[in-house]
Amino acid sequence: MSATAAAGTLVARARRAQRQLRELPSPCVSICRMDAANGFCAGCLRTIDEIAGWSRMADTDKRSVWRAIELRAAAGFLATQEAAP
């Protein structure tokens, strides 16, 4: 899957998750590798703090993380990671 397609998929997942009333799904896609250049996970675009705190977050905080993921994906952070050596 191209970086553009992956970003579109992640944006769509983020938008669906934000509409859920409760029990927001984890953004994890089992590609757990932190990008040293930008500090985001290569799979889900979360920071290490967002990943570590996910299980203890309130739904409002989880929605905020999903919104941040949506913006990061739309801004092209997945493409940046794919282009890295």
N, CA, C and O atoms as a Maestro MAE file, in Angstrom:
{
 s_m_m2io_version
 :::
 2.0.0
}

f_m_ct {
 s_m_title
 :::
 protein
 m_atom[340] {
  # First column is atom index #
  i_m_mmod_type
  r_m_x_coord
  r_m_y_coord
  r_m_z_coord
  i_m_residue_number
  s_m_chain_name
  s_m_pdb_residue_name
  s_m_pdb_atom_name
  i_m_atomic_number
  :::
  1 25 0.858 -1.176 0.000 1 A "MET " " N  " 7
  2 3 0.000 0.000 0.000 1 A "MET " " CA " 6
  3 2 0.900 1.233 0.000 1 A "MET " " C  " 6
  4 15 1.878 1.297 0.745 1 A "MET " " O  " 8
  5 25 0.569 2.197 -0.828 2 A "SER " " N  " 7
  6 3 1.359 3.426 -0.898 2 A "SER " " CA " 6
  7 2 1.143 4.260 0.363 2 A "SER " " C  " 6
  8 15 0.166 4.071 1.088 2 A "SER " " O  " 8
  9 25 2.057 5.172 0.610 3 A "ALA " " N  " 7
  10 3 1.944 6.050 1.776 3 A "ALA " " CA " 6
  11 2 0.673 6.891 1.693 3 A "ALA " " C  " 6
  12 15 0.028 7.145 2.710 3 A "ALA " " O  " 8
  13 25 0.315 7.318 0.495 4 A "THR " " N  " 7
  14 3 -0.894 8.129 0.319 4 A "THR " " CA " 6
  15 2 -2.137 7.321 0.660 4 A "THR " " C  " 6
  16 15 -3.041 7.819 1.331 4 A "THR " " O  " 8
  17 25 -2.186 6.079 0.201 5 A "ALA " " N  " 7
  18 3 -3.328 5.217 0.500 5 A "ALA " " CA " 6
  19 2 -3.380 4.892 1.991 5 A "ALA " " C  " 6
  20 15 -4.454 4.889 2.591 5 A "ALA " " O  " 8
  21 25 -2.227 4.622 2.583 6 A "ALA " " N  " 7
  22 3 -2.174 4.321 4.014 6 A "ALA " " CA " 6
  23 2 -2.634 5.520 4.830 6 A "ALA " " C  " 6
  24 15 -3.355 5.365 5.815 6 A "ALA " " O  " 8
  25 25 -2.224 6.708 4.425 7 A "ALA " " N  " 7
  26 3 -2.644 7.921 5.124 7 A "ALA " " CA " 6
  27 2 -4.154 8.102 5.010 7 A "ALA " " C  " 6
  28 15 -4.811 8.456 5.990 7 A "ALA " " O  " 8
  29 25 -4.705 7.864 3.831 8 A "GLY " " N  " 7
  30 3 -6.147 7.972 3.639 8 A "GLY " " CA " 6
  31 2 -6.909 6.981 4.500 8 A "GLY " " C  " 6
  32 15 -7.951 7.311 5.065 8 A "GLY " " O  " 8
  33 25 -6.390 5.771 4.599 9 A "THR " " N  " 7
  34 3 -7.008 4.753 5.444 9 A "THR " " CA " 6
  35 2 -6.965 5.170 6.905 9 A "THR " " C  " 6
  36 15 -7.950 5.016 7.628 9 A "THR " " O  " 8
  37 25 -5.831 5.697 7.340 10 A "LEU " " N  " 7
  38 3 -5.684 6.128 8.729 10 A "LEU " " CA " 6
  39 2 -6.586 7.320 9.038 10 A "LEU " " C  " 6
  40 15 -7.172 7.386 10.119 10 A "LEU " " O  " 8
  41 25 -6.702 8.248 8.114 11 A "VAL " " N  " 7
  42 3 -7.610 9.386 8.293 11 A "VAL " " CA " 6
  43 2 -9.043 8.884 8.428 11 A "VAL " " C  " 6
  44 15 -9.777 9.350 9.300 11 A "VAL " " O  " 8
  45 25 -9.452 7.947 7.586 12 A "ALA " " N  " 7
  46 3 -10.813 7.395 7.652 12 A "ALA " " CA " 6
  47 2 -11.055 6.685 8.976 12 A "ALA " " C  " 6
  48 15 -12.115 6.847 9.581 12 A "ALA " " O  " 8
  49 25 -10.076 5.892 9.437 13 A "ARG " " N  " 7
  50 3 -10.201 5.213 10.738 13 A "ARG " " CA " 6
  51 2 -10.336 6.231 11.863 13 A "ARG " " C  " 6
  52 15 -11.142 6.053 12.776 13 A "ARG " " O  " 8
  53 25 -9.543 7.298 11.793 14 A "ALA " " N  " 7
  54 3 -9.588 8.332 12.830 14 A "ALA " " CA " 6
  55 2 -10.955 9.002 12.875 14 A "ALA " " C  " 6
  56 15 -11.495 9.248 13.953 14 A "ALA " " O  " 8
  57 25 -11.502 9.291 11.728 15 A "ARG " " N  " 7
  58 3 -12.818 9.946 11.681 15 A "ARG " " CA " 6
  59 2 -13.914 9.037 12.226 15 A "ARG " " C  " 6
  60 15 -14.806 9.491 12.943 15 A "ARG " " O  " 8
  61 25 -13.845 7.749 11.885 16 A "ARG " " N  " 7
  62 3 -14.830 6.790 12.427 16 A "ARG " " CA " 6
  63 2 -14.695 6.678 13.941 16 A "ARG " " C  " 6
  64 15 -15.698 6.686 14.655 16 A "ARG " " O  " 8
  65 25 -13.477 6.576 14.429 17 A "ALA " " N  " 7
  66 3 -13.237 6.417 15.863 17 A "ALA " " CA " 6
  67 2 -13.756 7.617 16.646 17 A "ALA " " C  " 6
  68 15 -14.335 7.461 17.720 17 A "ALA " " O  " 8
  69 25 -13.546 8.808 16.107 18 A "GLN " " N  " 7
  70 3 -13.983 10.011 16.802 18 A "GLN " " CA " 6
  71 2 -15.499 10.111 16.914 18 A "GLN " " C  " 6
  72 15 -16.009 10.798 17.799 18 A "GLN " " O  " 8
  73 25 -16.220 9.438 16.033 19 A "ARG " " N  " 7
  74 3 -17.689 9.467 16.067 19 A "ARG " " CA " 6
  75 2 -18.272 8.463 17.056 19 A "ARG " " C  " 6
  76 15 -19.449 8.553 17.405 19 A "ARG " " O  " 8
  77 25 -17.467 7.515 17.508 20 A "GLN " " N  " 7
  78 3 -17.966 6.517 18.450 20 A "GLN " " CA " 6
  79 2 -18.273 7.164 19.791 20 A "GLN " " C  " 6
  80 15 -17.541 8.039 20.254 20 A "GLN " " O  " 8
  81 25 -19.352 6.727 20.402 21 A "LEU " " N  " 7
  82 3 -19.763 7.327 21.668 21 A "LEU " " CA " 6
  83 2 -18.903 6.845 22.835 21 A "LEU " " C  " 6
  84 15 -18.606 7.615 23.749 21 A "LEU " " O  " 8
  85 25 -18.507 5.585 22.807 22 A "ARG " " N  " 7
  86 3 -17.643 5.054 23.866 22 A "ARG " " CA " 6
  87 2 -16.864 3.864 23.344 22 A "ARG " " C  " 6
  88 15 -17.077 3.402 22.224 22 A "ARG " " O  " 8
  89 25 -15.969 3.385 24.167 23 A "GLU " " N  " 7
  90 3 -15.098 2.265 23.809 23 A "GLU " " CA " 6
  91 2 -14.372 2.520 22.485 23 A "GLU " " C  " 6
  92 15 -14.478 1.742 21.537 23 A "GLU " " O  " 8
  93 25 -13.649 3.609 22.449 24 A "LEU " " N  " 7
  94 3 -12.894 3.943 21.244 24 A "LEU " " CA " 6
  95 2 -11.819 2.893 21.000 24 A "LEU " " C  " 6
  96 15 -11.139 2.475 21.937 24 A "LEU " " O  " 8
  97 25 -11.658 2.465 19.759 25 A "PRO " " N  " 7
  98 3 -10.672 1.436 19.446 25 A "PRO " " CA " 6
  99 2 -9.252 1.987 19.544 25 A "PRO " " C  " 6
  100 15 -9.021 3.186 19.388 25 A "PRO " " O  " 8
  101 25 -8.323 1.100 19.803 26 A "SER " " N  " 7
  102 3 -6.919 1.485 19.804 26 A "SER " " CA " 6
  103 2 -6.484 1.778 18.371 26 A "SER " " C  " 6
  104 15 -6.916 1.092 17.446 26 A "SER " " O  " 8
  105 25 -5.645 2.775 18.177 27 A "PRO " " N  " 7
  106 3 -5.125 3.072 16.842 27 A "PRO " " CA " 6
  107 2 -4.073 2.064 16.368 27 A "PRO " " C  " 6
  108 15 -3.693 2.087 15.197 27 A "PRO " " O  " 8
  109 25 -3.604 1.196 17.235 28 A "CYS " " N  " 7
  110 3 -2.513 0.278 16.910 28 A "CYS " " CA " 6
  111 2 -2.846 -0.590 15.696 28 A "CYS " " C  " 6
  112 15 -3.946 -1.130 15.583 28 A "CYS " " O  " 8
  113 25 -1.872 -0.710 14.794 29 A "VAL " " N  " 7
  114 3 -2.002 -1.574 13.622 29 A "VAL " " CA " 6
  115 2 -0.873 -2.611 13.586 29 A "VAL " " C  " 6
  116 15 -0.586 -3.201 12.544 29 A "VAL " " O  " 8
  117 25 -0.245 -2.817 14.740 30 A "SER " " N  " 7
  118 3 0.820 -3.820 14.913 30 A "SER " " CA " 6
  119 2 2.051 -3.557 14.042 30 A "SER " " C  " 6
  120 15 2.738 -4.492 13.630 30 A "SER " " O  " 8
  121 25 2.317 -2.314 13.774 31 A "ILE " " N  " 7
  122 3 3.571 -1.898 13.141 31 A "ILE " " CA " 6
  123 2 4.216 -0.961 14.161 31 A "ILE " " C  " 6
  124 15 4.103 0.261 14.059 31 A "ILE " " O  " 8
  125 25 4.878 -1.539 15.121 32 A "CYS " " N  " 7
  126 3 5.354 -0.793 16.285 32 A "CYS " " CA " 6
  127 2 6.828 -0.441 16.124 32 A "CYS " " C  " 6
  128 15 7.722 -1.173 16.548 32 A "CYS " " O  " 8
  129 25 7.044 0.715 15.491 33 A "ARG " " N  " 7
  130 3 8.411 1.198 15.266 33 A "ARG " " CA " 6
  131 2 8.366 2.719 15.357 33 A "ARG " " C  " 6
  132 15 7.659 3.378 14.594 33 A "ARG " " O  " 8
  133 25 9.123 3.263 16.291 34 A "MET " " N  " 7
  134 3 9.144 4.708 16.480 34 A "MET " " CA " 6
  135 2 10.118 5.351 15.498 34 A "MET " " C  " 6
  136 15 11.237 4.872 15.312 34 A "MET " " O  " 8
  137 25 9.683 6.427 14.882 35 A "ASP " " N  " 7
  138 3 10.523 7.185 13.968 35 A "ASP " " CA " 6
  139 2 11.294 8.210 14.793 35 A "ASP " " C  " 6
  140 15 10.697 9.114 15.378 35 A "ASP " " O  " 8
  141 25 12.608 8.074 14.840 36 A "ALA " " N  " 7
  142 3 13.438 8.970 15.649 36 A "ALA " " CA " 6
  143 2 13.373 10.413 15.170 36 A "ALA " " C  " 6
  144 15 13.531 11.335 15.970 36 A "ALA " " O  " 8
  145 25 13.145 10.619 13.886 37 A "ALA " " N  " 7
  146 3 13.135 11.976 13.333 37 A "ALA " " CA " 6
  147 2 11.915 12.781 13.777 37 A "ALA " " C  " 6
  148 15 12.030 13.973 14.062 37 A "ALA " " O  " 8
  149 25 10.735 12.132 13.837 38 A "ASN " " N  " 7
  150 3 9.534 12.894 14.187 38 A "ASN " " CA " 6
  151 2 8.870 12.446 15.481 38 A "ASN " " C  " 6
  152 15 7.962 13.118 15.970 38 A "ASN " " O  " 8
  153 25 9.307 11.318 16.047 39 A "GLY " " N  " 7
  154 3 8.765 10.857 17.324 39 A "GLY " " CA " 6
  155 2 7.427 10.157 17.239 39 A "GLY " " C  " 6
  156 15 6.784 9.944 18.267 39 A "GLY " " O  " 8
  157 25 6.978 9.786 16.027 40 A "PHE " " N  " 7
  158 3 5.702 9.099 15.859 40 A "PHE " " CA " 6
  159 2 5.920 7.635 15.513 40 A "PHE " " C  " 6
  160 15 6.922 7.270 14.898 40 A "PHE " " O  " 8
  161 25 4.968 6.803 15.917 41 A "CYS " " N  " 7
  162 3 4.980 5.394 15.528 41 A "CYS " " CA " 6
  163 2 4.747 5.313 14.018 41 A "CYS " " C  " 6
  164 15 3.893 6.016 13.477 41 A "CYS " " O  " 8
  165 25 5.500 4.464 13.355 42 A "ALA " " N  " 7
  166 3 5.374 4.307 11.903 42 A "ALA " " CA " 6
  167 2 4.039 3.696 11.497 42 A "ALA " " C  " 6
  168 15 3.617 3.851 10.351 42 A "ALA " " O  " 8
  169 25 3.371 3.010 12.409 43 A "GLY " " N  " 7
  170 3 2.096 2.384 12.074 43 A "GLY " " CA " 6
  171 2 0.881 3.239 12.374 43 A "GLY " " C  " 6
  172 15 -0.018 3.366 11.543 43 A "GLY " " O  " 8
  173 25 0.854 3.833 13.575 44 A "CYS " " N  " 7
  174 3 -0.361 4.536 14.003 44 A "CYS " " CA " 6
  175 2 -0.177 6.034 14.222 44 A "CYS " " C  " 6
  176 15 -1.143 6.732 14.531 44 A "CYS " " O  " 8
  177 25 1.028 6.532 14.068 45 A "LEU " " N  " 7
  178 3 1.346 7.954 14.207 45 A "LEU " " CA " 6
  179 2 1.096 8.519 15.603 45 A "LEU " " C  " 6
  180 15 0.842 9.714 15.757 45 A "LEU " " O  " 8
  181 25 1.170 7.651 16.627 46 A "ARG " " N  " 7
  182 3 1.089 8.157 17.998 46 A "ARG " " CA " 6
  183 2 2.490 8.392 18.543 46 A "ARG " " C  " 6
  184 15 3.467 7.812 18.069 46 A "ARG " " O  " 8
  185 25 2.566 9.255 19.549 47 A "THR " " N  " 7
  186 3 3.816 9.443 20.269 47 A "THR " " CA " 6
  187 2 3.956 8.321 21.290 47 A "THR " " C  " 6
  188 15 2.991 7.612 21.574 47 A "THR " " O  " 8
  189 25 5.143 8.162 21.837 48 A "ILE " " N  " 7
  190 3 5.343 7.119 22.846 48 A "ILE " " CA " 6
  191 2 4.468 7.382 24.078 48 A "ILE " " C  " 6
  192 15 3.968 6.437 24.687 48 A "ILE " " O  " 8
  193 25 4.279 8.648 24.449 49 A "ASP " " N  " 7
  194 3 3.415 8.972 25.589 49 A "ASP " " CA " 6
  195 2 1.957 8.622 25.301 49 A "ASP " " C  " 6
  196 15 1.248 8.145 26.187 49 A "ASP " " O  " 8
  197 25 1.508 8.855 24.075 50 A "GLU " " N  " 7
  198 3 0.135 8.504 23.705 50 A "GLU " " CA " 6
  199 2 -0.058 6.995 23.721 50 A "GLU " " C  " 6
  200 15 -1.106 6.506 24.144 50 A "GLU " " O  " 8
  201 25 0.938 6.262 23.268 51 A "ILE " " N  " 7
  202 3 0.856 4.801 23.272 51 A "ILE " " CA " 6
  203 2 0.834 4.283 24.704 51 A "ILE " " C  " 6
  204 15 -0.014 3.465 25.060 51 A "ILE " " O  " 8
  205 25 1.758 4.756 25.519 52 A "ALA " " N  " 7
  206 3 1.877 4.272 26.896 52 A "ALA " " CA " 6
  207 2 0.648 4.605 27.736 52 A "ALA " " C  " 6
  208 15 0.259 3.817 28.598 52 A "ALA " " O  " 8
  209 25 0.037 5.756 27.495 53 A "GLY " " N  " 7
  210 3 -1.095 6.175 28.307 53 A "GLY " " CA " 6
  211 2 -2.462 5.772 27.807 53 A "GLY " " C  " 6
  212 15 -3.464 6.015 28.480 53 A "GLY " " O  " 8
  213 25 -2.523 5.160 26.637 54 A "TRP " " N  " 7
  214 3 -3.810 4.873 25.994 54 A "TRP " " CA " 6
  215 2 -4.800 4.152 26.908 54 A "TRP " " C  " 6
  216 15 -5.957 4.563 26.999 54 A "TRP " " O  " 8
  217 25 -4.378 3.105 27.573 55 A "SER " " N  " 7
  218 3 -5.309 2.291 28.368 55 A "SER " " CA " 6
  219 2 -5.863 3.040 29.584 55 A "SER " " C  " 6
  220 15 -6.882 2.636 30.144 55 A "SER " " O  " 8
  221 25 -5.209 4.115 29.994 56 A "ARG " " N  " 7
  222 3 -5.666 4.893 31.149 56 A "ARG " " CA " 6
  223 2 -6.390 6.177 30.755 56 A "ARG " " C  " 6
  224 15 -6.869 6.904 31.624 56 A "ARG " " O  " 8
  225 25 -6.475 6.461 29.475 57 A "MET " " N  " 7
  226 3 -7.085 7.711 29.012 57 A "MET " " CA " 6
  227 2 -8.605 7.665 29.072 57 A "MET " " C  " 6
  228 15 -9.233 6.626 28.868 57 A "MET " " O  " 8
  229 25 -9.169 8.829 29.360 58 A "ALA " " N  " 7
  230 3 -10.618 9.000 29.253 58 A "ALA " " CA " 6
  231 2 -10.976 9.066 27.762 58 A "ALA " " C  " 6
  232 15 -10.116 9.344 26.927 58 A "ALA " " O  " 8
  233 25 -12.234 8.813 27.438 59 A "ASP " " N  " 7
  234 3 -12.660 8.845 26.040 59 A "ASP " " CA " 6
  235 2 -12.385 10.194 25.378 59 A "ASP " " C  " 6
  236 15 -12.042 10.236 24.196 59 A "ASP " " O  " 8
  237 25 -12.528 11.282 26.108 60 A "THR " " N  " 7
  238 3 -12.258 12.595 25.512 60 A "THR " " CA " 6
  239 2 -10.788 12.718 25.114 60 A "THR " " C  " 6
  240 15 -10.469 13.300 24.077 60 A "THR " " O  " 8
  241 25 -9.903 12.175 25.930 61 A "ASP " " N  " 7
  242 3 -8.479 12.208 25.596 61 A "ASP " " CA " 6
  243 2 -8.177 11.293 24.412 61 A "ASP " " C  " 6
  244 15 -7.359 11.632 23.556 61 A "ASP " " O  " 8
  245 25 -8.827 10.152 24.362 62 A "LYS " " N  " 7
  246 3 -8.642 9.241 23.227 62 A "LYS " " CA " 6
  247 2 -9.112 9.902 21.931 62 A "LYS " " C  " 6
  248 15 -8.479 9.744 20.887 62 A "LYS " " O  " 8
  249 25 -10.215 10.637 21.998 63 A "ARG " " N  " 7
  250 3 -10.693 11.361 20.824 63 A "ARG " " CA " 6
  251 2 -9.662 12.398 20.374 63 A "ARG " " C  " 6
  252 15 -9.446 12.598 19.179 63 A "ARG " " O  " 8
  253 25 -9.043 13.041 21.334 64 A "SER " " N  " 7
  254 3 -8.007 14.032 21.009 64 A "SER " " CA " 6
  255 2 -6.821 13.374 20.320 64 A "SER " " C  " 6
  256 15 -6.252 13.931 19.381 64 A "SER " " O  " 8
  257 25 -6.453 12.191 20.785 65 A "VAL " " N  " 7
  258 3 -5.348 11.464 20.148 65 A "VAL " " CA " 6
  259 2 -5.744 11.073 18.733 65 A "VAL " " C  " 6
  260 15 -4.960 11.242 17.799 65 A "VAL " " O  " 8
  261 25 -6.953 10.552 18.570 66 A "TRP " " N  " 7
  262 3 -7.414 10.189 17.225 66 A "TRP " " CA " 6
  263 2 -7.415 11.409 16.302 66 A "TRP " " C  " 6
  264 15 -7.064 11.296 15.127 66 A "TRP " " O  " 8
  265 25 -7.804 12.565 16.822 67 A "ARG " " N  " 7
  266 3 -7.801 13.791 16.006 67 A "ARG " " CA " 6
  267 2 -6.370 14.158 15.611 67 A "ARG " " C  " 6
  268 15 -6.112 14.553 14.474 67 A "ARG " " O  " 8
  269 25 -5.444 14.023 16.562 68 A "ALA " " N  " 7
  270 3 -4.039 14.302 16.265 68 A "ALA " " CA " 6
  271 2 -3.511 13.343 15.197 68 A "ALA " " C  " 6
  272 15 -2.761 13.750 14.309 68 A "ALA " " O  " 8
  273 25 -3.902 12.080 15.284 69 A "ILE " " N  " 7
  274 3 -3.499 11.086 14.283 69 A "ILE " " CA " 6
  275 2 -4.042 11.480 12.911 69 A "ILE " " C  " 6
  276 15 -3.332 11.421 11.908 69 A "ILE " " O  " 8
  277 25 -5.312 11.883 12.884 70 A "GLU " " N  " 7
  278 3 -5.932 12.317 11.624 70 A "GLU " " CA " 6
  279 2 -5.131 13.459 10.997 70 A "GLU " " C  " 6
  280 15 -4.836 13.433 9.802 70 A "GLU " " O  " 8
  281 25 -4.786 14.447 11.798 71 A "LEU " " N  " 7
  282 3 -4.031 15.600 11.298 71 A "LEU " " CA " 6
  283 2 -2.623 15.211 10.863 71 A "LEU " " C  " 6
  284 15 -2.130 15.700 9.846 71 A "LEU " " O  " 8
  285 25 -1.975 14.334 11.625 72 A "ARG " " N  " 7
  286 3 -0.624 13.885 11.262 72 A "ARG " " CA " 6
  287 2 -0.642 13.118 9.943 72 A "ARG " " C  " 6
  288 15 0.229 13.308 9.094 72 A "ARG " " O  " 8
  289 25 -1.640 12.250 9.780 73 A "ALA " " N  " 7
  290 3 -1.743 11.476 8.532 73 A "ALA " " CA " 6
  291 2 -2.014 12.409 7.360 73 A "ALA " " C  " 6
  292 15 -1.397 12.277 6.303 73 A "ALA " " O  " 8
  293 25 -2.936 13.351 7.542 74 A "ALA " " N  " 7
  294 3 -3.268 14.301 6.480 74 A "ALA " " CA " 6
  295 2 -2.073 15.190 6.126 74 A "ALA " " C  " 6
  296 15 -1.944 15.641 4.988 74 A "ALA " " O  " 8
  297 25 -1.207 15.438 7.104 75 A "ALA " " N  " 7
  298 3 -0.033 16.283 6.883 75 A "ALA " " CA " 6
  299 2 1.113 15.538 6.196 75 A "ALA " " C  " 6
  300 15 2.127 16.136 5.837 75 A "ALA " " O  " 8
  301 25 0.941 14.240 6.020 76 A "GLY " " N  " 7
  302 3 1.934 13.480 5.275 76 A "GLY " " CA " 6
  303 2 3.018 12.802 6.083 76 A "GLY " " C  " 6
  304 15 4.051 12.428 5.528 76 A "GLY " " O  " 8
  305 25 2.812 12.631 7.386 77 A "PHE " " N  " 7
  306 3 3.846 11.994 8.196 77 A "PHE " " CA " 6
  307 2 4.099 10.539 7.819 77 A "PHE " " C  " 6
  308 15 5.217 10.057 8.001 77 A "PHE " " O  " 8
  309 25 3.110 9.823 7.305 78 A "LEU " " N  " 7
  310 3 3.349 8.443 6.859 78 A "LEU " " CA " 6
  311 2 4.253 8.436 5.633 78 A "LEU " " C  " 6
  312 15 5.128 7.578 5.517 78 A "LEU " " O  " 8
  313 25 4.058 9.368 4.732 79 A "ALA " " N  " 7
  314 3 4.890 9.454 3.533 79 A "ALA " " CA " 6
  315 2 6.331 9.788 3.912 79 A "ALA " " C  " 6
  316 15 7.271 9.268 3.311 79 A "ALA " " O  " 8
  317 25 6.497 10.646 4.899 80 A "THR " " N  " 7
  318 3 7.836 11.009 5.372 80 A "THR " " CA " 6
  319 2 8.556 9.789 5.917 80 A "THR " " C  " 6
  320 15 9.748 9.605 5.668 80 A "THR " " O  " 8
  321 25 7.843 8.960 6.654 81 A "GLN " " N  " 7
  322 3 8.436 7.767 7.234 81 A "GLN " " CA " 6
  323 2 8.797 6.745 6.145 81 A "GLN " " C  " 6
  324 15 9.828 6.078 6.228 81 A "GLN " " O  " 8
  325 25 7.943 6.633 5.134 82 A "GLU " " N  " 7
  326 3 8.211 5.673 4.057 82 A "GLU " " CA " 6
  327 2 9.446 6.076 3.272 82 A "GLU " " C  " 6
  328 15 10.187 5.214 2.799 82 A "GLU " " O  " 8
  329 25 9.676 7.365 3.127 83 A "ALA " " N  " 7
  330 3 10.812 7.858 2.351 83 A "ALA " " CA " 6
  331 2 12.132 7.777 3.095 83 A "ALA " " C  " 6
  332 15 13.196 7.884 2.486 83 A "ALA " " O  " 8
  333 25 12.070 7.587 4.412 84 A "ALA " " N  " 7
  334 3 13.297 7.522 5.205 84 A "ALA " " CA " 6
  335 2 14.089 6.271 4.857 84 A "ALA " " C  " 6
  336 15 13.509 5.228 4.557 84 A "ALA " " O  " 8
  337 25 15.438 6.375 4.898 85 A "PRO " " N  " 7
  338 3 16.267 5.208 4.567 85 A "PRO " " CA " 6
  339 2 16.192 4.137 5.626 85 A "PRO " " C  " 6
  340 15 16.831 3.094 5.496 85 A "PRO " " O  " 8
  :::
 }
 m_bond[339] {
  # First column is bond index #
  i_m_from
  i_m_to
  i_m_order
  :::
  1 1 2 1
  2 2 3 1
  3 3 4 2
  4 3 5 1
  5 5 6 1
  6 6 7 1
  7 7 8 2
  8 7 9 1
  9 9 10 1
  10 10 11 1
  11 11 12 2
  12 11 13 1
  13 13 14 1
  14 14 15 1
  15 15 16 2
  16 15 17 1
  17 17 18 1
  18 18 19 1
  19 19 20 2
  20 19 21 1
  21 21 22 1
  22 22 23 1
  23 23 24 2
  24 23 25 1
  25 25 26 1
  26 26 27 1
  27 27 28 2
  28 27 29 1
  29 29 30 1
  30 30 31 1
  31 31 32 2
  32 31 33 1
  33 33 34 1
  34 34 35 1
  35 35 36 2
  36 35 37 1
  37 37 38 1
  38 38 39 1
  39 39 40 2
  40 39 41 1
  41 41 42 1
  42 42 43 1
  43 43 44 2
  44 43 45 1
  45 45 46 1
  46 46 47 1
  47 47 48 2
  48 47 49 1
  49 49 50 1
  50 50 51 1
  51 51 52 2
  52 51 53 1
  53 53 54 1
  54 54 55 1
  55 55 56 2
  56 55 57 1
  57 57 58 1
  58 58 59 1
  59 59 60 2
  60 59 61 1
  61 61 62 1
  62 62 63 1
  63 63 64 2
  64 63 65 1
  65 65 66 1
  66 66 67 1
  67 67 68 2
  68 67 69 1
  69 69 70 1
  70 70 71 1
  71 71 72 2
  72 71 73 1
  73 73 74 1
  74 74 75 1
  75 75 76 2
  76 75 77 1
  77 77 78 1
  78 78 79 1
  79 79 80 2
  80 79 81 1
  81 81 82 1
  82 82 83 1
  83 83 84 2
  84 83 85 1
  85 85 86 1
  86 86 87 1
  87 87 88 2
  88 87 89 1
  89 89 90 1
  90 90 91 1
  91 91 92 2
  92 91 93 1
  93 93 94 1
  94 94 95 1
  95 95 96 2
  96 95 97 1
  97 97 98 1
  98 98 99 1
  99 99 100 2
  100 99 101 1
  101 101 102 1
  102 102 103 1
  103 103 104 2
  104 103 105 1
  105 105 106 1
  106 106 107 1
  107 107 108 2
  108 107 109 1
  109 109 110 1
  110 110 111 1
  111 111 112 2
  112 111 113 1
  113 113 114 1
  114 114 115 1
  115 115 116 2
  116 115 117 1
  117 117 118 1
  118 118 119 1
  119 119 120 2
  120 119 121 1
  121 121 122 1
  122 122 123 1
  123 123 124 2
  124 123 125 1
  125 125 126 1
  126 126 127 1
  127 127 128 2
  128 127 129 1
  129 129 130 1
  130 130 131 1
  131 131 132 2
  132 131 133 1
  133 133 134 1
  134 134 135 1
  135 135 136 2
  136 135 137 1
  137 137 138 1
  138 138 139 1
  139 139 140 2
  140 139 141 1
  141 141 142 1
  142 142 143 1
  143 143 144 2
  144 143 145 1
  145 145 146 1
  146 146 147 1
  147 147 148 2
  148 147 149 1
  149 149 150 1
  150 150 151 1
  151 151 152 2
  152 151 153 1
  153 153 154 1
  154 154 155 1
  155 155 156 2
  156 155 157 1
  157 157 158 1
  158 158 159 1
  159 159 160 2
  160 159 161 1
  161 161 162 1
  162 162 163 1
  163 163 164 2
  164 163 165 1
  165 165 166 1
  166 166 167 1
  167 167 168 2
  168 167 169 1
  169 169 170 1
  170 170 171 1
  171 171 172 2
  172 171 173 1
  173 173 174 1
  174 174 175 1
  175 175 176 2
  176 175 177 1
  177 177 178 1
  178 178 179 1
  179 179 180 2
  180 179 181 1
  181 181 182 1
  182 182 183 1
  183 183 184 2
  184 183 185 1
  185 185 186 1
  186 186 187 1
  187 187 188 2
  188 187 189 1
  189 189 190 1
  190 190 191 1
  191 191 192 2
  192 191 193 1
  193 193 194 1
  194 194 195 1
  195 195 196 2
  196 195 197 1
  197 197 198 1
  198 198 199 1
  199 199 200 2
  200 199 201 1
  201 201 202 1
  202 202 203 1
  203 203 204 2
  204 203 205 1
  205 205 206 1
  206 206 207 1
  207 207 208 2
  208 207 209 1
  209 209 210 1
  210 210 211 1
  211 211 212 2
  212 211 213 1
  213 213 214 1
  214 214 215 1
  215 215 216 2
  216 215 217 1
  217 217 218 1
  218 218 219 1
  219 219 220 2
  220 219 221 1
  221 221 222 1
  222 222 223 1
  223 223 224 2
  224 223 225 1
  225 225 226 1
  226 226 227 1
  227 227 228 2
  228 227 229 1
  229 229 230 1
  230 230 231 1
  231 231 232 2
  232 231 233 1
  233 233 234 1
  234 234 235 1
  235 235 236 2
  236 235 237 1
  237 237 238 1
  238 238 239 1
  239 239 240 2
  240 239 241 1
  241 241 242 1
  242 242 243 1
  243 243 244 2
  244 243 245 1
  245 245 246 1
  246 246 247 1
  247 247 248 2
  248 247 249 1
  249 249 250 1
  250 250 251 1
  251 251 252 2
  252 251 253 1
  253 253 254 1
  254 254 255 1
  255 255 256 2
  256 255 257 1
  257 257 258 1
  258 258 259 1
  259 259 260 2
  260 259 261 1
  261 261 262 1
  262 262 263 1
  263 263 264 2
  264 263 265 1
  265 265 266 1
  266 266 267 1
  267 267 268 2
  268 267 269 1
  269 269 270 1
  270 270 271 1
  271 271 272 2
  272 271 273 1
  273 273 274 1
  274 274 275 1
  275 275 276 2
  276 275 277 1
  277 277 278 1
  278 278 279 1
  279 279 280 2
  280 279 281 1
  281 281 282 1
  282 282 283 1
  283 283 284 2
  284 283 285 1
  285 285 286 1
  286 286 287 1
  287 287 288 2
  288 287 289 1
  289 289 290 1
  290 290 291 1
  291 291 292 2
  292 291 293 1
  293 293 294 1
  294 294 295 1
  295 295 296 2
  296 295 297 1
  297 297 298 1
  298 298 299 1
  299 299 300 2
  300 299 301 1
  301 301 302 1
  302 302 303 1
  303 303 304 2
  304 303 305 1
  305 305 306 1
  306 306 307 1
  307 307 308 2
  308 307 309 1
  309 309 310 1
  310 310 311 1
  311 311 312 2
  312 311 313 1
  313 313 314 1
  314 314 315 1
  315 315 316 2
  316 315 317 1
  317 317 318 1
  318 318 319 1
  319 319 320 2
  320 319 321 1
  321 321 322 1
  322 322 323 1
  323 323 324 2
  324 323 325 1
  325 325 326 1
  326 326 327 1
  327 327 328 2
  328 327 329 1
  329 329 330 1
  330 330 331 1
  331 331 332 2
  332 331 333 1
  333 333 334 1
  334 334 335 1
  335 335 336 2
  336 335 337 1
  337 337 338 1
  338 338 339 1
  339 339 340 2
  :::
 }
}
